Amino acid sequence: MLSKMSKFSGALAALTMALLATAPVWAAPASVPAANVEEAHWFSTQAVALMAAAFAIGIGTIAPSLAQGNAIARAMEAIGRNPESASKVQSVLLIGLAFIESLCIYALVIAFIAIGKVG
């Protein structure tokens, strides 16, 4: 039960951090000239692009980090049970960690594309 609660609190913390990262987007100017109404609206293209970038980085880093921690824990457990297979487990672990890390890099690329839409 405790592990389910900690996973839930971790996911809730990640969502909160993603929303807090978008705080500058929500800050609208006090007075808006008539010509720039679209730029000041909170649902503008720029605001949505920045929120998407923050969400992609927030979720795209928390999930791979949890997966990497789980993979390393299982590998250490396997090596502890069978120390002779340490080299095989280590090579498979490094390949797996590279694939997991690529997911984080994909999230970074998506965030850069979303931020590119702002300019």
C-alpha positions as CSV (number, residue, x, y, z in Angstrom):
1,M,0.0,0.0,0.0
2,L,2.8,2.4,0.8
3,S,4.5,1.9,-2.6
4,K,1.2,2.7,-4.4
5,M,0.9,5.9,-2.2
6,S,4.4,6.9,-3.0
7,K,3.9,6.4,-6.7
8,F,0.8,8.5,-6.6
9,S,2.5,11.3,-4.6
10,G,5.4,11.2,-7.1
11,A,3.1,11.5,-10.0
12,L,1.2,14.3,-8.3
13,A,4.5,16.1,-7.6
14,A,5.5,15.8,-11.2
15,L,2.2,17.2,-12.4
16,T,2.5,20.1,-9.9
17,M,6.0,20.9,-11.1
18,A,4.9,20.8,-14.7
19,L,2.1,23.3,-13.9
20,L,4.4,25.5,-11.9
21,A,6.9,25.6,-14.7
22,T,4.2,27.2,-16.9
23,A,3.7,30.1,-14.4
24,P,5.2,32.7,-16.6
25,V,2.7,31.9,-19.3
26,W,-0.2,32.8,-17.0
27,A,1.2,36.2,-16.2
28,A,-0.7,38.6,-18.5
29,P,0.1,42.3,-18.8
30,A,-2.0,44.7,-16.9
31,S,-3.1,46.7,-19.9
32,V,-3.4,45.3,-23.4
33,P,-3.3,47.5,-26.5
34,A,-6.1,46.8,-29.0
35,A,-3.7,45.5,-31.6
36,N,-2.1,42.9,-29.4
37,V,-5.2,41.2,-27.9
38,E,-4.2,37.8,-29.4
39,E,-0.7,37.9,-27.8
40,A,-2.1,38.7,-24.3
41,H,-4.8,36.0,-24.3
42,W,-3.9,33.1,-22.0
43,F,-4.9,30.6,-24.7
44,S,-2.8,32.0,-27.4
45,T,-0.5,29.9,-29.6
46,Q,2.5,31.0,-27.6
47,A,1.0,30.1,-24.3
48,V,-0.1,26.7,-25.5
49,A,3.3,26.0,-27.0
50,L,5.1,26.9,-23.8
51,M,2.7,24.8,-21.7
52,A,3.2,21.9,-24.1
53,A,7.0,22.2,-23.7
54,A,6.8,22.3,-19.9
55,F,4.5,19.3,-19.9
56,A,6.7,17.4,-22.3
57,I,9.8,17.9,-20.2
58,G,7.9,17.3,-16.9
59,I,6.4,14.0,-17.9
60,G,9.2,13.1,-20.3
61,T,11.8,13.2,-17.5
62,I,9.9,11.7,-14.5
63,A,8.8,8.5,-16.3
64,P,12.2,7.5,-17.7
65,S,13.9,8.3,-14.3
66,L,11.5,6.0,-12.5
67,A,12.1,3.3,-15.2
68,Q,15.9,3.7,-14.8
69,G,15.7,3.5,-11.1
70,N,13.7,0.3,-11.4
71,A,16.0,-1.2,-14.0
72,I,19.1,-0.5,-11.9
73,A,17.5,-1.9,-8.7
74,R,16.5,-5.1,-10.6
75,A,20.0,-5.4,-12.1
76,M,21.7,-5.1,-8.7
77,E,19.3,-7.6,-7.3
78,A,20.1,-10.1,-10.1
79,I,23.9,-9.5,-9.6
80,G,23.4,-10.1,-5.8
81,R,21.7,-13.4,-6.4
82,N,24.1,-14.6,-9.1
83,P,27.5,-12.7,-9.0
84,E,28.9,-14.8,-11.9
85,S,26.5,-13.3,-14.4
86,A,27.5,-9.7,-13.5
87,S,29.1,-8.9,-16.9
88,K,26.0,-10.2,-18.8
89,V,23.6,-8.3,-16.6
90,Q,25.7,-5.2,-16.8
91,S,25.8,-5.2,-20.6
92,V,22.1,-5.7,-20.9
93,L,21.5,-3.0,-18.3
94,L,23.5,-0.5,-20.2
95,I,21.7,-1.1,-23.4
96,G,18.4,-0.9,-21.6
97,L,19.4,2.4,-19.9
98,A,20.3,3.8,-23.3
99,F,16.9,3.0,-24.7
100,I,15.2,4.4,-21.7
101,E,17.3,7.6,-21.9
102,S,16.3,8.0,-25.6
103,L,12.7,8.6,-24.4
104,C,13.9,11.5,-22.3
105,I,15.8,12.9,-25.3
106,Y,12.6,12.6,-27.5
107,A,10.7,14.6,-24.9
108,L,13.5,17.3,-25.1
109,V,13.2,17.4,-28.9
110,I,9.4,17.8,-28.6
111,A,9.9,20.6,-26.1
112,F,12.4,22.4,-28.4
113,I,9.9,22.1,-31.3
114,A,7.1,23.5,-29.2
115,I,9.3,26.4,-28.0
116,G,10.2,27.0,-31.7
117,K,6.6,27.6,-32.4
118,V,6.7,30.6,-29.9
119,G,9.1,32.7,-32.0
